[in-house]
């Protein structure tokens, strides 16, 4: 059992430390055991959760390895006990309270065997317990935190509720049905259609002992900055107030002096008496005024300038630790005005920042790990930097996961990465009994106060797809056989929770950004009074849309609706071979039966593998028996004898799923970016599903669990470029339409070069150029060409030639990425084989430069990977012309070993892959299984 001895504070005097500033102490060492005592971890570091304590003590394997999700489900069914002791001296101040930042699960806290209250059932807010009134004694005191099984609690609560509360049930997930709406913890902890179910529990946040005495100063616990400009288009001066919350812990502090500094310049000084309120917190506001402030802009539109705000408090008993926060000044508006764009009467849905309409380009964010305590700030920074490097300007924090760390929001502030932030409710109805509503109200108030100070936060969202799910539940999806969904009851429950409880709390604390009660939605009939436009939430006329269509041809632009704003859409791919190798052993690669068993285990979207295969077969030659329909429809097959090793053959299949996924997204994004024109529907935002991964499984992500960029991330970077040239076929593939889209805030003149090239050699057989002007923020149809005219006088057929387009501004300041237009599916192209050589690998300042040289052939979908180092290339997943040389730059992730130190080792790990290798039965460089 761990022990904390409070008398050690006296030693600080002897060390020359001013003990008057000590008023809280972290309590991070506990023992951890199963209730029956059969498992015991003597020293469990907090923050931590059940699985991580057992893993750290060598009692289990990595939960992500092989099929351990099922093998370790007993952990979720076990009652776990944390214990520690406090030794209190009669001559010292006693701790007054204990504060748990995160109790993840169903937690019962006790002091010396006496309960400190009912179970804590909310992982999204702190839990504070008074010790001075709960029997804290001189000498040894025992603190225990007992976590009972979460599923036991949710099932019990559901059985006692007067009617069935539906939620989505995920395929291939052992914890379903979970009754997850009854417990305030990450919904995805119970499994989702992209992730596993571990239902981990534990003290997942810091624990603090807090006390006071008359000689101690107060503590600054929170800060908010509210401001405005003279007018919507006048940014010559910003005036506002900084409000700071001061925790006095029950003590009065007379003649306290507060000082506000912005970039080290004193803005306001105020003398006050700090008298504690019921919750021991006093709020004080300090005014400021800045002339000609530098504005904060979203990524791609200007500098995300931040000012340093510092608040100091001096009292006769000492100075408090200053509160320092970086804030940007900007305006945000969600414009929902009547429109007939696209020939559909409805309303716009777009954002203005600092008066400028901003086309939103980004992705959805899910939890980075099933075990939150092993997510490092370094990984979070890398993932967010990867988003900005791919030309994104917004992240949507999805409502089925967790509120993120303070580090996450600080990084978004710094990067200019906007955040659409949902409260943690998703894909379910929720109870509305008084205890649940009060629990949620405390959570919403806490999180709103915590997050509102961040400039990056652009919009609050009440939940993810809760209203949308009413349609699914009404169709008996996810419903028990003997239960009928009651939509009228669900509407009442929805209104109570999100309109009458959650929304007023948010608006009372934060009027600086818009609020929507759900996503997707049809918006409102009226704001005052607040009247929802109930109905089909994915209609294109109002609000935002979630669009998923797995049966249609994802590379057909006409498949995508002309919606005002797309906040979710996507297609799956499998993880790379290296991701799977990280989560498997040799036995999983002994035959295609063992490989397929592993793949199917990590697929949580029903029919997902068949859907991927269907898309791939439309355009690619597939020499793999396990993509045949007969194979896919059979649960398991006997091992197939093949002439190549399983890893090499399987890796080509995994590669193809990622290429096909990238092409699906490319078509969708290009279609919707073109669609910002009025006649095409005035689409003004795309947030694809999803940026990151929670484990090594099949999903919609563009970044793997390891952080490696999939093909999709590189294609998104091109599709989200500030200036994009795009082509698509029309008139039953008889016409090529060329369009340009600009998110630049100034106009430019461009020259577009057309080159008709041979598919085998890349030789130019015909070329011409066109000039055009593109206005600021414009989507423009540049022209169209018949396929017959393009191929005329060239000895070309649609199978033997392709069109390459390049554009550059006339002043050479801006250029587009190369655009390749193929007239037929890739499987019908006349291609040849060859080799690609890595000719040079050299260090280059921030990373490594690698030069590739092709032999006399056109290589399609070339990918270069450095699987043993996290980082990304400046470009990848590209077509390489015959005898062409190209240099790629690799940027390592922050915190990674510097590849410059050992260029030879970096070169040794490099792997190349391209499409024609899959036609040779997946022959690739040797990949080792550990």
N, C-alpha and C positions, 0 to 999 in steps of 0.2 A: 504494500500500500504506500502511495506517495505521501509525503508530508511537506507542508509549507509552514515555516516558522516565522512568525511576524517579528520576533525580537531581533532579527537580523537587520532591521531598519536602523537600529541604534548604531550599528557599525558604520553607517554612512557618515556620521559625524566625524569619526576618526579618520575617514578617508578624505575629508575636506569637501564633502558633497553637501549642498544646502538641503537639508531634510525637509525644510518648510515647503518645498515644491512637490514633495511626494504625497500624492493622495489617491493613487490607484496602483495596483500591482498585478501583473499578469500571473495567472495561475495555470501553468501549462504542463505540469507533470502529474499524471494520474496512474492508477492501476486500472486494468480492464480485464473482465472475466465474464464467462457465461454464468447465468444465474445458479446453475447446479454445481459450479465450481470445477467442472471437468476441463475447462480451458482457462488459462490464466496468463495474462501479459503483465509482468511486474511494472514495467515502465512504458506507458502509452503516451506519446506526445500529443498534446492538443494544440491546435485543431487536428482532428482526425475522425475517421469513421470506422465502423466495425471491420470491413474488409481490409482496410489499409493497416490497422493495428495487427491483424492476424498475418498479413503479408510481411510486414516489417519484422515480425518475430519469427518468421520462417515456418509458420504453422499452415500456410496454404500457398499454392502457386499463384502466379499472376492471374487474377480473375478473367482477363481477356484471352488467356491461352486456351486454344482448342475449344472444348465444349464445357469449360469450367463454369460458365453461366449456370448451367443445369446442375453440375456437380456441387456447386456451392450455394444452392438455393436454401440449404439448411440454415445459412447465416441469417437470412431474412426471417426465418421462422423461429429464431432463438431470442430469448430475453438476455440482454447484455447489461452489465453493471460497471459503471465508472466509480472509483472511490479515491478520495484523498483526505488528508487530515490537516487541520489548522491548529497550531499551538499558539494560544493567546496568553500574553503576560499581563498581570494586574497593573503593572506600572506603565503600560503603553496604551495608546489609543486603539480601540477595537474597531475592526472593519464593520461598517454599518450595513453594507449590502454586497451581494455578489451578482455580477452581470454576465450573462451568457449571450454572446452576440448571435450565435446560431445553434439551436438545438434541433437537429434534423431527425424528425421521427416523432414518436410518442414518448415523451420524457417525463419522468417522475423524480423531482428533486427533493431531497430530504437533508435535514441537519440533525445529527445525533439521533437518527431514527425517526424523527418527526417530519411529516410532510410539510413542505413550504407552500403548498397550494395544489390545485388540481393539475392534471397532466398538461404539459406544454405541447401543443399540437400545431405549431406554426413555425416553420423553418425560415420564414421570410421577415422576421422581426426579432429584436433582442428580447430576452426574458430577464427581468430584474427581481431579485428576492431580498427582502429586508432580513438582515441577520440579527440586528440588535434587539428586535422584538420577537425573535423566533427561538430563543433559548441558547444563544451563543454564550459560552461559559469560559472562565479562566481555566487554562490547561488545554487538554487535547479535545478537539472537536472533529467529528466525522461528517464529511459531506459525501453523499452518494447521488448519482444520477442513473436511474434505471430506465432503459429503453425496452419497452415491450414491442412485439412484432407489429409493424405498420399495417399489414394485411389483416391481422386479427382485429385491429381497431376499426379499419374502414368497413370490413364486413359487419362488425357489430353495430356500428353507427347506421349503416344502410338498412340493416334488419329492423332497427327501431324506428326508422323514419316512416311517416305515414303513407308514403307512396314511393314508387321506384324512381330513382334519379339516374338517368341514362348517361353514358359516356362511351366514346369509341372503344372498341376492343381490337387489339392489334394481333395480326397474324403471327403464328409461330412464337408466341410469347407465353411462357409458363405461368405468369402471374395473373393472366386474365381469367375471368373478369375481376378487376381489382377494386372497384368501388372507390377509385382514387379521388373523386370530388370531395370526399368527407375529411381529407387530411391535407393541411396546407404544407405540402412539400412538392418538389418538382414533379410534374405529371409524368415526365419522361423517365423518372426513376422506376416507374412501373412497366417500362417498355414502351416503344413507339414503333412506327413503321420504318424506322431507320436505325433503331438501337435496341440494346438488350435491357433486361429487367434484373437489377440486383437489389433494389429496394434497400440500399444501404442506410444505416442509421448511425448517429453518434454526435459528439460535441464537435461540430464542423466549423466553429468559429472561436475566436479568442474568448477567454474567461478572465474577468477582472474582479479583484477585491477592491472596494472603494470605502474610504472613510474620511473624516474631517475632524478638525479641531479649530479653535479660535485663531490659532497662528497660521492656518493654511489659507492660501488665496483660492479664489474660485477657479473653475476650469471652463474653457471655451469649447463647446461641444458641437456646434453647428453654425453655419453661416449661409445667408442668402443675399443675392444682389438683385435688386429691382430697379429698373431704369426706364427712361423713355427719351425720345427725340422730339424736337419742336413740331415736326410733321412727318408724314410717311416718306416724303422725298427730301427731307431736310436733315442732314446729319452733321451740321456745323457744331452742335453742342449736345452732350449727353448729361442728363441730370438724374440722380437716383439716390437710393438709400441702401446701405449695407446693414442688414439686421443680423445680429449675433445672439445666439442662445448661450447663456451663462449658467452653468451648473454650480450652484452654491452648496449642494449637499446639506441643506438645512441650516447653514450658517449665514448670518447677516454680515454684509460688508459695506460699511459706511464710507463715504468720501472716496469711492472708487473712481478712477480716471480712465476713460476709454479713448483710445486714439485710433484713427483710421488713416492708413497710408495706401496710396496707389502708386506703384512704381517708385516707392521710397519717398514720395512727396506727401506731406501731411495734408489731409483733406478736412478732417474734423476732429475736434477734441471735446469731450463731454464728461462732466463730473456728475455722478449719480450715486444713490444708495441702492445697493443690490439686496433686495428683500426676496427671499425664496417664495415661489408659489407652491401649490399643492404637490407638483411634481419636481420641486427643487430647482426649476429652470426659470430664469428671468430673461426676457428678450429686450434688447436695446437696439435702437436704430440710429445710424450715423449717416448724415447726408454728404453728397459729393457733387461736383460739377467739373466736367472736362470739356475744353474747347477743341474743336477739330479732331475728334478721336479717330484713331485708326480702326477701321471696321474689321470684324471677323467674317471671313468668307468660307463657304463650303469648298471642299477640295475641287480644284479645276476652275474656280472662279476668282481666285485671288488668295492673298495670304490669310491664314487663320491666326490673326494677331491676338495675343493674349496679354492682358495687364495683370501685374501681381498685386493682389489685394492683401493687406496685412492689418489685423486688428490686434491691438495690445490693451491689456488691462492691468492697471497698477492699483494696489490697495495697501493700506497701512500694514497688512500682514504679509505683503510680498507681491511680486509680479506674476501673473498667470503666464503660462506658455502661450506665445502668440498664435493666432489662427491665420494661416497663409493659404491663399487659394488663387488660382489663375482664372481670370474671366475674360471673355470676349464680348464686345458690344455689337449687336446685330438685331435686325428685326426679322420676324418670321410671320408669314400669313398663309393660311390655307384658303385658296380661292375656290369657292363653290357658287358660281353664278350661272344663271340660265344660259343655255346654249342649244343650238341645233347642229352642232358639229357632227359630221359624218351622216347627216340626214336623220339624226335621232334626237328628238327633243329630250332634254335632260338638264344636267348641270355639269360645269367643269369640276375638276378635282386636281389642283396643282398647287405647288408651293412657290411663294416669293420670298426671297431673302434680300434684305436691304433694297427692296423695290424691284428686284430683278427676277423674272420667271426662271426657275431652275428646273431643268429636266433631271429627275431623280434616276440615278443609276446605282444599283447596289444589290444586296443579297440579304437573306435571312440568316440570323445567328442562333445556333442551338447550343446547349451545354457542350463544353469541350471534353468532358470526361464524365463517366458515371460516378466518379469519385472526386468531388470538387476540390479536396485538399491537395491533390497532386497536380492541379493546374497552376503553372508558374506564371508570374508576371512576364517573364521573357517570352513564353509561348503566346500569351495574349497579345503582346506588342507585335510579335511576328505576324500573327494572323491578321491583325488590323492593318499593319503596314502592307501586307499582301493585298488587302482589299484596295487600298489607295493606289498601290502600284499597278493595279488592274483597272484604273480609271473610275473607281467607284466613289460616290459621295454620300452614300447612306447605308446604314446597317439597321435592320429591323430585329430588335430583341424580341424573340418569339415568346408568346405567353404560356407555352407548355414546359418551359425550362426554369431558369433561376434569374433573379436580379443579379447583375454582375458586380464584380469587385470595384472598389473606388479606382483602382488602377485602370480598369477598362475605360471608364468615363474620362479620366484625365488624358488618356491616350487619344481618345476620340476628339476631345477638345483641342489637343495639340495638332492632330493630323487634319483637322477640318472635316472630320467624318461625322455626318449627321446621324442621329439616332431616332428611329421610330420606336418608341418604347411601350410595350404592352405590360399590363399587370398580369400576374401569373395565373391565368385562367385559360383553358384551351379545350376545345372539342368535347364539350360536355354541358349538361345542365348542373346547377349547383344548389345545395340546400339553402333555405332562407330562415331557419330558426334563429332565435335571438342570439344564442351563444355563438353561432357561426358568423352572423353578421357583425357582432361586436369584435370578434377575433379578426375578421377581414378589415374592419374599420381601423383598428390599431396598426395593422400591416400597411394599409394604404397611406395613412398619415405619416408613418415612419419613412416609407420609401419615397413619398413625395417630398418630404422635408430633406431627405438625404440627397436626392438627385436633382432637384429643381435648380440648383446653383450652376449646373453644367451647361455651358453654351451649346454643346453639341446636341443636346436633347431638343428635337424639333417638334415632336407631337407625342401626346399620350394616347394610348389605346387601351380600352377597357378589357379586351380579351381577344383571343384568336378563335374565330369560327364558331362561337357558341350559338349565335343566331343562325348561322348557316347550317349548323348541325340539326336544327329543328326539321329541316326538309328530309335529311337522311333518316332521322329517328321516325319521322312520319311515314317513311317508306319501309319501316320495320328493320332497317339496317341497325345492327348492334343491339337490338332489343331481344329480351327473353321471349320464348315462344308464347308464353301465356300472359304477356303484358302488352297493352295498347298504349302508345304514346299519346299524351294529353297535351296538345299544343297550347291550348288556352292556359293551362297551369304553367307550362314552361315559359310562356310570355310574361305571366305575372311574376314568376321567379326571376327571370332575366331583368325585368324592369325594377324590381325591388333591389336587387344586388347592384346592378351596374348604373342605373339611372337615379335611384333614390338614395343609395348609400355611397357608392364609390365616387360617382361624378361630383356631388356637392363637396366632398372632402378635397378632391383635387382642385376644384375651382376656388375653394376658400383659401387654398395655400399657394396657388400658381395660376395667374391669369396671363402669363407671358407667352404661352404657346397653346395651340389648338388641342382639342380633345375629341376623340371619336369613341363611341361606346363599344364598337366591335369592328372586326375586319374579317371578311369583306362585309360591306353594307350598302344599303341604298340611300344613305344619308338621312336627312330629316325633312319632314313636312313643315315643321316650325321649330324655331329655337326657343321662343318665349310665347306661349307655353311650349315645353319640350315635347315634341310629338315625332315619333319615329315613322319612317316610311317602311312598314313591315312588308315582307314578301320575299321574292326570290332575290337573295343577296348578291348573286353573281350577274345580275343584269348589267348591261354595258352603259346605260344612260346616266346612272348616278353612282357616286362613291367609287370604291376600289373593288377589284375583282381578283379572285383566286381561280386560276385556270389550269386544269389537268385533263389531258386527253391522250391516252396511251394507245388507243386503237387506230387513230388517224395517222397519216403520213406526216411526221414531225418536220419534214423539210418542204412541206407545201405551205407557202405563206398564207394562202386563203383559209387555212385551218384556224388562224388566230383571230379572236374577236377584236373589233375596234373599240376597246374599252378606254375609259378616261385615265385609269391608273391600274397597273397590275402589281399587286403586292405579294403575290405568290404565283409561281408556275414552275414546272420542271419535269425532268426525265432522269431515270436512274443510270448509274454505271456501277460496275464492280470495282473493288479496290485493286490497286496494282499488285503485281506478284510480290513485291517487297513488303507491302503492308501485310499480306497474308502470311508471308514467311515469318514475320515478327510474331504472329499469333498462332503458329502451328509448329509441328515437329515433323521429322522425316516420315513418320507413319502416314501422315496426311497426303503425302505425295508419292505413295508407292504404286498407285493405279488411278485411273480416271474415276473409279468408284469412290475411292477415298477422297479424291479432290472434290468430286461433285457433292459428296456428303458434307464436306466443310463449307462449300459455297452455299448450299441450300440452308444450312444451319444459320448462316449469317445474312440471310435474306428475310426481312420482316414485312415486306410488301407483297401481299398475295398476288400471284401471277406475274410478279416483277421480272423473273428470269425469262419467261415466255415473251413478255412485252419487249424487253431489250432485244431478244433474238429476232422478233418480227421486224423491228426497225432496222437491225443490221442486215437482214436478208434482202431488204428492199434495194439496197445499193451496193452491197459488198459481196464479193465471192467468199464463201465460207467453207473451207476444207475441213471443218471440225465435225465429227459425228455427233458431238453432244449439243450442237445447235440445230440438229434436225428435229422436226416436230415430233417424230416418234420417240426420240430420246427424251425430249423435254416433258412429254406427257407420261413417262414412266417414272415411278418414284425412285428406283435405283436400278442400275444395270450392272451386269457382271463386268469385270475389268476388261478393257479392250486392248488387244495387242497392237501396238503402234511402233513405227520405226524410229521414233524420237522419244526422248525422256519426257515424263509427264510435266515437269516444271516448265520446260521450254515450250511445249505445245500449249499448256494452259496459259502461260504468260501472253501468248499471242491473242488468245481469246479475250483475256482481261484488257489488253491493249485496245482491241476492237470495240469493246463496250464503251471505253472512254472516248474513243474517236467519234463514235456514233452519238454519244451524249453531247459532245461539243458541237456537232453539226446541228443537232436539234435546237440547242440554245442559240446558236448563231442565227438560224433562220428566224426564230421567234423575236430575238432582240432587234435584229435589223428591221423586221416588219413593224414592230411597235415604235422604233425610233423614227422610221419614215412616217408613222402614223401621227406624229404631232402636228401634221398639217391639218387645217380646219376641215377640209373635205374628207379626211380619213379618220376623223373622230376625236382629234385633239388629245391623243395619248401623251401624258406628261410624266410618266414614271414607270420604272421597271425594277422590281425587287425579286430576284429569282430565288427559288428554293434549291439549295441552301449553300452557304459559304463553307462551313466547317463540318467535321465529323466527330462523333462521340466515341467511336471505336473503329476497328478494322472490319467494316462490313459493307455490303451493297447499300448504296444510298444515292441521294440527289446532289451530293456535295461537289464543290469544285476544288476543295483542299482535302487531302487525306488526313487521317488521324495523326500521322507523323508530321504533317505540315507540308508534305510534298505537293506541289501544284499538279493537278490533273490536267489533261489536255484542255478541259473546259475552262480552267482559269486563264490559260494563255489565249484561247479564242475569245473569251469575255473581254480581256484586255483590248483586243482589236475591235470588238463589236461596240465597246464603250468609249472608244477613242474620241477626243474632242471634235475631230473632223473625220467623218466616215464616208467612204465611197462604197456603194453596195449595188449588186445586180440581182435580178430575179427573172425567171422565165414567165412569159404570159402568152395568151392566145394558143393554148395547148402546145406549149414549148416551141412555138414558131418565132417568138420574139424575145429579145433580151432587153430588159428595161434597166436603165442606169439612173441611180439616184444618189444624192449627196445629203448628208445631215451634218449640221454644225451646231455645237454648243458653245462656240466662241462668241464673245461679246462684241466683236468687231467684224465687219465684212471683209471679204478677200476675193481676189481673182485667182482662178486656178487653170492649169492646163492638164487635161486628161489624155494620157497616152494609151492607145489600144494596140495590143500585140496578139496576133494569132500565131500560136506556136504548136509544134508537133508534140504529141503526148509521149513519144518514145525518147526523143532527143532534146526537146525544148527549143529547137531551132525556130527562129522567127520566119514565118512565111509571108506575113502581111502586117502592115502597121499603118496607123494614122492617128492624129491627135485632134482634140476639140478644146476650145476655150470656153470658160463660163465664169460668171460672178455668183458668189454665194453671200447672202445677207447674214447679219448677225443672228444667231439662234434659229437659223432657217432649216427646214426640210424641203428639198427641192428635187423635182423630177428633171433630170438633166437631158433625157432623151431616150429613144429606143431604136433598136436595130433589128431587122429581120435576120434570122439565122442564115437564110439563103444568101443574103447580101454579104454577111460576114464571111461565109465560107467560099464565096464565088472567087474564081480566078486564083485558087490556092492549092488545088489537088488535095483538099481536106474533106473529111467527112466528120460527122459529129463524134465518131468513135476514135478518130486519129488526131484530132486537134482540140485545143482549148483556147480560151481567151484570157489574157492577162492584162489588167488595167492598173495604171499607176497615175497618181495625181500629185501635183506640187503647186503651191502658190507661186504666182509669177515673181514674187520677191524672194522665193526659196525659204521663207521663214517657217512654213508649215507644209507637211506632206501627209499623205494618207498611207495606210498599210496597203501592200499589194493585194489586189482582188483577183481571184481565179474563178472563172466561170466555165464549168464543164457542161457540155450539151447533153450528156447521157450519164446514167449512174456509173460509179467507179468500176463496177464489176463488168461493164461492157467496154471500157476503154482499152485501147491497144497499148499495152505497157510492156516494158522489157525489164530485165534484171541487171543489177550491177552492184558496185560496192561504194561505200562512203568511208573515207579515211579521216581520222583525227590527225591533222598535220602538225599543229602546234598547240601547246598548252603553256600559257605564261601568266605570271602574276601581274595584276593591274590595279594598283591602288586599293580599291574597296573590295576586290575579289579576284576572279580568274577569267581570262579570255581564252576561249577554245575555238580553234578554226577547223572547219570541216571542208572537205573537198570531195565532190562526187565524181565517179567515173562517167562514162558517156551515156548516162541515162537520167530520166526525170524520176526522182524519188518523191513519193507522195507521203504526206503526214509524217515527216521526220521528227523524231523525238530523241533528245539527248537528256539523260538523267544522271544525277550524282546521288545514288540511293543512300549512301552512308553519311550524307551531310545535309542538314536542313538549310534550304535557301531556294532561290529561284533565278531563272534565266531572264534576260531582257526580251527574248522571244523564243518560241518553241512551237512544236506541232505546226510545221510549215512545209511547203513544197520546195524542193531543191532542184534547180535546173542542172542539166548535164554539164559537167566540167566546171560548174560554178563553185566558187569558194565563198564561205560565209563565216563570220566571226560572231560568236555568242558570248555574252558576259554573264558570269554567275556571281550573284550577291549572296553571301552567307547570312544566315539569321543572326540577330544580335545574341551574343552569348555563346555562339558556336565557336569551335576551334578555328583558328584562322587558316584557311586553305593555302594561303600564300607561303606559309612556313614549309610546306612539303608539297610542292607542285607535282612531283613524281607520284606520290601516294594519291593525290587527287585524280591524276590522270588514270591511275590503275583502276579506280572504281567506276569510271565512266562507262555508260552503256548507251548504245545507239539502236534505234528501231525505226523501221519504216514499213509502209503498207505492203510492198511487194514481198517482204519476208513472210507474211502470213500465207501467201500463195505457195511458198516453198515449205509449207507445213511448219511454219513458226521457227525457222532456224535463226537463232539469235546468239549473241555472246553467252558463254556459259554462266549460269546463275547457280550459286551454291546454296544448298539447304543445310542449315546448322543442326 
